[in-house]
């Protein structure tokens, strides 16, 4: 990950503007909001498990909540498709990273959140999208959200497959550790996964206690 583990200045005013974006996501795509909320809660747990600064944990929380905001530009039926997608459809979905980054960049004060939208699908080895950014370019906070995003995708029901168990998801993550994700981030995420799954199952996710 990049040595500079921050993505810009952070303030209460930034949080207020981010909250407006999150409210729109919750209203327009409740399933996407539910995913983003789980990612945010898990990412903050991982950040604290790794003893990252609290100021960074707050940024991670809001960055995770808005990381998929660009999906508002993708047709819902495409995101819910339960069969194989073709190349044109895949490119339309991948475009959400660029669209989300552009939207956030256009809101005063939200520049610190732009990398979360643009780079959460980048890879440790530089083979991700949209920019092919590698571990030396993607800030730690953004890479952490990317790992937690992948974990939630594996362990939640998707239109095209059933969710994986904790053990199977861990096996899948380890298969690509050091290539798609940092080994350290995979380790920290798996360390936190079982307790998080138990709380999520009983709906004990309290936004007021996160940041």
C-alpha positions as CSV (number, residue, x, y, z in Angstrom):
1,X,0.0,0.0,0.0
2,X,1.0,3.6,-0.4
3,X,3.1,5.0,2.4
4,X,0.8,8.0,2.6
5,X,-2.2,6.3,4.3
6,X,-4.5,9.3,4.2
7,X,-6.5,10.6,1.3
8,X,-6.8,14.2,2.2
9,X,-8.1,16.6,4.9
10,X,-11.1,15.5,7.0
11,X,-13.6,17.5,8.9
12,X,-17.2,17.4,10.3
13,X,-18.3,19.4,7.2
14,X,-17.0,16.6,5.0
15,X,-19.0,14.1,7.0
16,X,-22.2,16.1,6.7
17,X,-21.8,16.3,2.9
18,X,-21.0,12.5,2.8
19,X,-24.1,11.8,4.8
20,X,-26.2,13.5,2.1
21,X,-24.8,11.2,-0.5
22,X,-25.3,8.2,1.7
23,X,-29.0,9.2,2.3
24,X,-29.5,9.3,-1.5
25,X,-28.0,5.8,-1.9
26,X,-30.2,4.4,0.9
27,X,-33.3,5.9,-0.7
28,X,-32.6,4.9,-4.3
29,X,-30.7,1.6,-3.9
30,X,-31.5,0.1,-0.4
31,X,-29.7,-3.1,-1.2
32,X,-26.5,-1.3,-2.3
33,X,-26.7,0.8,0.9
34,X,-27.0,-2.4,3.0
35,X,-23.9,-3.7,1.3
36,X,-22.0,-0.5,1.8
37,X,-23.1,-0.3,5.5
38,X,-21.8,-3.9,6.2
39,X,-18.5,-3.0,4.4
40,X,-18.2,0.2,6.5
41,X,-18.7,-1.6,9.8
42,X,-16.3,-4.4,9.0
43,X,-13.7,-2.0,7.7
44,X,-13.8,0.0,10.9
45,X,-13.4,-3.1,13.0
46,X,-10.4,-4.2,10.9
47,X,-8.9,-0.8,11.2
48,X,-9.2,-0.8,15.0
49,X,-8.0,-4.4,15.1
50,X,-4.9,-3.2,13.3
51,X,-4.5,-0.2,15.6
52,X,-4.9,2.3,12.9
53,X,-5.5,5.9,14.0
54,X,-9.1,6.8,14.9
55,X,-9.0,9.7,12.4
56,X,-8.3,7.2,9.7
57,X,-11.1,4.9,10.9
58,X,-13.6,7.7,10.5
59,X,-12.4,8.3,7.0
60,X,-12.6,4.5,6.2
61,X,-16.2,4.4,7.5
62,X,-17.4,7.2,5.2
63,X,-15.3,6.1,2.3
64,X,-16.8,2.6,2.6
65,X,-20.3,4.0,2.7
66,X,-19.9,5.8,-0.6
67,X,-17.5,3.4,-2.4
68,X,-20.2,2.1,-4.7
69,X,-22.2,5.3,-5.2
70,X,-21.3,5.1,-8.9
71,X,-23.6,2.1,-9.2
72,X,-26.5,4.5,-9.2
73,X,-25.5,5.0,-12.9
74,X,-25.8,1.2,-13.6
75,X,-29.1,-0.3,-14.6
76,X,-30.5,-2.2,-11.7
77,X,-31.4,-5.2,-13.8
78,X,-27.8,-5.5,-14.9
79,X,-26.6,-5.6,-11.2
80,X,-29.3,-8.2,-10.4
81,X,-28.6,-10.4,-13.4
82,X,-28.3,-14.0,-12.4
83,X,-26.5,-15.3,-15.5
84,X,-23.2,-14.7,-17.3
85,X,-22.6,-11.1,-18.3
86,X,-21.0,-10.2,-21.7
87,X,-18.1,-7.9,-22.2
88,X,-20.2,-4.8,-22.8
89,X,-22.2,-5.4,-19.6
90,X,-19.0,-6.0,-17.7
91,X,-17.6,-2.7,-18.9
92,X,-20.8,-0.9,-17.9
93,X,-20.5,-2.3,-14.4
94,X,-16.8,-1.5,-14.1
95,X,-17.6,2.1,-15.1
96,X,-19.1,2.7,-11.7
97,X,-15.7,3.4,-10.2
98,X,-15.1,6.3,-12.6
99,X,-18.6,7.7,-12.3
100,X,-18.6,7.5,-8.5
101,X,-15.2,9.3,-8.3
102,X,-16.4,12.0,-10.7
103,X,-19.6,12.6,-8.7
104,X,-17.7,12.8,-5.4
105,X,-15.1,15.1,-6.9
106,X,-17.9,17.5,-7.9
107,X,-19.1,17.9,-4.4
108,X,-17.2,20.5,-2.3
109,X,-15.3,18.9,0.5
110,X,-15.6,15.3,-0.7
111,X,-12.2,15.1,-2.5
112,X,-10.9,12.8,0.4
113,X,-13.5,10.2,-0.6
114,X,-12.7,10.1,-4.3
115,X,-10.1,7.4,-4.0
116,X,-12.5,5.0,-2.2
117,X,-14.9,5.2,-5.2
118,X,-12.3,5.1,-7.9
119,X,-9.8,2.5,-6.5
120,X,-11.7,-0.1,-4.4
121,X,-11.4,-2.6,-7.3
122,X,-7.6,-2.0,-7.8
123,X,-5.3,-4.9,-7.0
124,X,-2.2,-5.4,-4.9
125,X,-0.4,-6.5,-8.1
126,X,-1.6,-3.6,-10.2
127,X,-3.9,-5.7,-12.4
128,X,-7.2,-4.2,-11.1
129,X,-9.4,-1.4,-12.6
130,X,-9.9,1.3,-13.6
131,X,-6.3,2.6,-13.5
132,X,-4.2,-0.4,-12.8
133,X,-2.9,1.2,-9.7
134,X,-0.7,-1.0,-7.5
135,X,0.0,-1.3,-3.8
136,X,2.5,1.6,-3.9
137,X,-0.2,3.9,-5.2
138,X,-3.4,2.9,-3.4
139,X,-3.7,4.3,0.2
140,X,-4.0,1.7,3.0
141,X,-7.5,3.0,3.9
142,X,-8.7,2.5,0.4
143,X,-7.1,-1.0,0.0
144,X,-8.7,-2.0,3.3
145,X,-12.2,-1.0,2.1
146,X,-11.5,-3.0,-1.1
147,X,-10.7,-6.1,0.9
148,X,-13.8,-5.7,3.0
149,X,-15.9,-5.1,-0.1
150,X,-14.7,-8.4,-1.5
151,X,-15.3,-10.2,1.8
152,X,-18.9,-9.0,1.9
153,X,-19.4,-10.0,-1.8
154,X,-18.3,-13.5,-1.0
155,X,-20.3,-14.0,2.2
156,X,-23.6,-12.5,1.1
157,X,-26.2,-13.9,-1.4
158,X,-25.7,-12.7,-5.0
159,X,-28.1,-13.2,-7.9
160,X,-25.7,-15.6,-9.5
161,X,-24.7,-17.7,-6.4
162,X,-25.3,-18.6,-2.8
163,X,-23.1,-17.0,-0.1
164,X,-19.9,-18.7,0.9
165,X,-19.3,-19.9,4.5
166,X,-16.7,-18.1,6.6
167,X,-14.2,-20.9,6.1
168,X,-14.8,-21.1,2.3
169,X,-14.6,-17.3,2.0
170,X,-11.3,-17.3,4.0
171,X,-9.9,-20.0,1.7
172,X,-10.9,-17.9,-1.4
173,X,-9.3,-14.8,0.0
174,X,-6.1,-16.6,0.9
175,X,-5.9,-18.0,-2.7
176,X,-5.4,-14.5,-4.0
177,X,-3.5,-12.9,-1.1
178,X,-0.4,-11.3,-2.3
179,X,-1.9,-10.9,-5.8
180,X,-5.3,-9.3,-5.5
181,X,-5.0,-8.1,-1.9
182,X,-2.3,-7.5,0.6
183,X,-1.6,-10.5,2.8
184,X,-1.7,-8.3,5.9
185,X,-5.1,-6.9,5.0
186,X,-6.5,-10.4,4.4
187,X,-5.1,-11.6,7.7
188,X,-6.7,-8.7,9.6
189,X,-10.0,-9.1,7.8
190,X,-10.3,-12.8,8.5
191,X,-9.3,-12.2,12.2
192,X,-12.4,-10.0,12.5
193,X,-14.8,-11.9,10.3
194,X,-16.5,-14.4,12.6
195,X,-17.4,-11.8,15.3
196,X,-18.6,-9.4,12.6
197,X,-20.7,-12.1,11.0
198,X,-22.3,-13.0,14.4
199,X,-23.2,-9.3,15.0
200,X,-24.5,-8.8,11.4
201,X,-26.7,-11.9,11.8
202,X,-28.3,-10.5,14.9
203,X,-28.4,-7.0,13.4
204,X,-26.2,-5.6,16.1
205,X,-24.6,-3.0,13.9
206,X,-24.8,0.3,15.6
207,X,-23.8,3.3,13.4
208,X,-23.6,5.6,16.4
209,X,-20.9,3.4,17.9
210,X,-18.7,3.2,14.8
211,X,-17.4,6.7,14.5
